[in-house]
């Protein structure tokens, strides 16, 4: 067995604080990592760390970008166990996706409408927001079924992974204090 990690976060950017106030949710972003030390995480978010636009498929790390600026971001890490074969498929998929990252864009309208539980899926399947990406990702690899969450999901709702027994919270606190992280 191998593990992947679902990382919920709240960085403290103006955008993150506005989303939290607007939705009432504490965690405002979610990423996937295949590293047990969270050295590299993948999500849909801002391409440039100092400006929220444009958005797309990004690699996140405490070594560069937004997470470098916000090493004290509040995070919650859930471990999701998968078979060795599925893990290899996941790594191959995410590596290919990142290599083609310029083809992906951020689904701004979908993210805003999710506040009211309104599903807006872009006609372009490569246009996603962070929790939409994580849900699609978990569904693609058979970790969850769509009916477990519904068509619209915000980062906080991914806590249901623990309630369903498909994920286990292994850490809650500052990103820079995650025990396996090498800064």
JOSUL-V456897 format. One record per pair of residues at least 4 apart in sequence whose C-alpha atoms are under 8 Angstrom apart, sorted by the first residue. I is the first residue (numbers start at 1). GAP is how many residues later the second one is. Records with the same first field share a line. If there is no record, write none. Layout:
# JOSUL-V456897
I->GAP + GAP
This chain:
# JOSUL-V456897
1->80 + 81 + 82 + 83
2->79 + 80 + 81 + 82 + 85
3->31 + 33 + 76 + 77 + 78 + 79 + 84
4->28 + 29 + 30 + 31 + 32 + 75 + 76 + 77 + 78 + 83
5->27 + 28 + 29 + 30 + 31 + 33 + 72 + 73 + 74 + 75
6->24 + 25 + 26 + 27 + 71 + 72 + 73 + 74
7->23 + 24 + 25 + 26 + 68 + 69 + 70 + 71
8->19 + 20 + 21 + 22 + 23 + 67 + 68 + 69 + 147 + 148
9->18 + 19 + 20 + 21 + 64 + 65 + 66 + 67
10->6 + 16 + 17 + 18 + 19 + 63 + 64 + 65
11->5 + 56 + 59 + 61 + 62 + 63
12->4 + 5 + 58 + 61
13->4
14->4
15->4 + 37
16->4 + 12 + 13
17->4
18->4
19->4 + 5 + 6 + 9
20->4 + 5 + 6 + 7 + 8
21->4
22->93
23->92
25->131
26->130
27->48 + 128 + 129
28->126 + 127 + 128
29->101 + 102 + 126
30->13 + 100 + 101 + 104 + 125
31->10 + 11 + 12 + 13 + 99 + 100 + 103
32->9 + 10 + 11 + 102
33->5 + 7 + 8 + 9
34->4 + 6 + 7 + 57
35->4 + 5 + 6
36->144
37->141 + 142 + 143 + 144 + 145
38->23 + 142 + 143
39->22 + 23 + 142 + 143
40->19 + 20 + 21
41->18 + 19 + 20
42->15 + 16 + 17 + 18
43->14 + 15 + 16 + 17 + 87 + 90 + 91
44->11 + 12 + 13 + 14 + 61 + 62 + 84 + 85 + 86 + 89
45->7 + 10 + 11 + 12 + 13 + 61 + 84 + 85
46->5 + 6 + 7 + 8 + 9 + 10 + 12
47->4 + 5 + 6 + 7 + 8 + 9 + 10 + 11
48->4 + 5 + 6 + 17 + 18
49->16 + 17
50->16
54->52
55->50 + 51
56->45 + 46 + 48 + 49 + 50 + 71 + 72
57->41 + 44 + 45 + 47 + 48 + 49
58->40 + 43
59->39
60->4 + 5 + 6 + 7
61->4 + 5 + 6 + 7
62->4 + 5 + 6 + 7 + 8 + 9 + 114 + 121
63->4 + 5 + 120
64->4 + 5
65->4
66->4
67->4 + 6
71->103 + 104 + 105
72->102 + 103 + 104 + 105
73->101 + 102 + 103
74->98 + 99 + 100 + 101
75->96 + 97 + 98 + 99 + 100
76->93 + 94 + 95 + 96 + 97
77->92 + 93 + 94 + 95
78->84 + 89 + 90 + 91 + 92 + 93
79->88 + 89 + 90 + 91
80->86 + 87 + 88
81->85 + 86
82->4 + 5
83->4
84->4
85->4
86->4 + 55
87->4
88->4
89->4
90->4 + 51
91->4
92->4
93->4
94->4
95->4
96->4
97->4
100->4
103->23
104->22 + 23 + 24
105->21 + 22 + 23
106->21 + 22 + 23
107->4 + 14 + 15 + 20 + 21 + 22
108->4 + 21
109->4 + 11
110->4 + 8 + 9 + 10 + 11 + 12 + 18 + 19
111->4 + 18
113->4 + 5 + 6 + 7
114->4 + 5 + 6 + 38 + 39 + 40
115->39
117->35 + 36
118->34
119->32 + 33
121->4 + 7
122->5 + 6
128->4 + 5
129->4
130->4 + 25
131->4 + 22 + 23 + 24
132->4 + 20 + 21 + 22
133->4
134->4
135->4 + 11 + 18
136->4
137->4
138->4 + 5 + 6
139->4 + 5 + 6 + 7
143->23
144->4 + 22
145->4
146->4 + 5
147->4
149->4 + 8
153->4 + 5
154->4
155->4
159->4
160->4
161->4 + 5 + 6 + 7
162->4 + 5 + 6 + 7
163->4
171->7
173->4 + 5
174->4
176->5 + 7
177->4
